[in-house]
Amino acid sequence: MMLTTLPPSELPVASISEIRDAFQQRLLTYLYRGAESSSLVLKGGAAMRVLTESARYTQDLDFDHDPHRSLASLQKTIRSGIERALQGSGLVQTSVSESKQTDTVARWKISGRTITGEDLHLTVEVSRRRAPDLGHVLKIPIQVADRTLPRVYVSVYDEQALTDNKVTALIDERRTAPRDVYDLELLLARGFCPSALAVQQSGGQTALTQRVSEKLDLMSWALFRDQVLPALPREIPANLDEEEYLAMKIRLLASLERCLAKHVGGEAQP
């Protein structure tokens, strides 16, 4: 079969989300080669990307880190990882600030410009409030496109922990983030249900279902369109319209009700 090669001028230009995603994977590669890698656990949207191959790109990298481990050693690992990841990344006019460095939270803000002149911003945040639950941590191999870099094993929370965290995030009254709808619908579709503890902490089966339903009503199509669609690969938004978004919310609620109904009193998977 003959392959057609497009001239460079006709090749699709990577979106800012795709460029950020490539840099995040590059940064993860260097972070998980560091001395503190064994105690860093990736969470949130980036963990969804690594574990479930979710199509949604994420803005930041969020980790949990055992507070009993050295903060100074963690800082050394993150600083070195960022410095090495920026080298050869193609980003120019880069800057790194350490906006918060305490015993409970360490945060780095990375900025740069792409070769097409777009601004790129990324935050790395490490929570040290409590030790990660190692019973819900998996090691997942990643290999970036740059084959000069080795395969590494990234520590991420498993799908049960991600489901519990997403349920908690979705019903949080202080938060209205339609990305939670996209992520939780995916996790429920993969067969994962909130744990008995998560259901209990949410007020029980009936209360949880009601709170999720009420929050879904607040998540308008306009909000999802403006916040989530730009974080998806360019071919997906063409097939994700207001009607499909409504169907997604209906599927989420129906999946939640089914999985909770399988467990008497809302006692879901442990």
Salt bridges, closest charged atoms under 4 A:
GLU18 OE1 - ARG234 NH2 2.95
ASP21 OD2 - ARG49 NH2 2.79
GLU36 OE1 - HIS65 NE2 2.95
GLU36 OE2 - ARG69 NH2 3.66
ASP64 OD1 - LYS43 NZ 2.76
ASP66 OD1 - HIS68 ND1 2.94
GLU98 OE2 - ARG79 NE 2.60
ASP119 OD1 - ARG113 NH1 2.62
GLU125 OE1 - ARG107 NE 2.57
ASP146 OD2 - ARG26 NH1 3.33
ASP158 OD2 - HIS136 ND1 2.88
GLU159 OE2 - ARG190 NE 2.60
ASP172 OD2 - ARG174 NH2 3.09
ASP180 OD1 - LYS166 NZ 2.96
ASP180 OD2 - ARG175 NE 2.77
ASP183 OD2 - ARG56 NH2 2.70
ASP183 OD2 - LYS166 NZ 2.96
GLU185 OE2 - ARG251 NE 2.94
ASP226 OD1 - ARG225 NE 3.04
GLU244 OE2 - ARG251 NH2 2.94
